[in-house]
């Protein structure tokens, strides 16, 4: 299946390159070729053509968004933030731009700003599961334990099989000496993921409680 898709992406790149040869100032052609290169893992070429797309058509949201993705993946966080902010100026309610801007702030250690944008994601898309988890982690980083617990609790209410949320709940309850709640969270975790990387430590903690 992967080989077939790779062949498709190579065909797409050839097609869009041919279009671009005829229309070198077409922003959409640069955008499409950039995406084909991105799918192939040719990130430098993708970056070049996204830059060309926004130079030709500054209001091209997808190109700004994908530039942000490429910058963030390369740990160029300030450049990523600038690209995502430009995308949000074009569409302030674009959910995935808010999410990826929050993620970039989180990677950069700017947790309060990450919290702000994850909150916007959940205002716009209340079932965005990754935003609940990431918001919980950001709250942990700034010492807001109860807020973190609320996010993980909301997440497991939406996704009862979110093992990572049960792990974080158990860990936070353990730190607070809320042992019954710790046991409930971690018992569920072990049912969902018996081979969890912390399974042995968790079993010992549960046995110690008994």
Beta strands, then each sheet from edge to edge (+ up, - down):
end
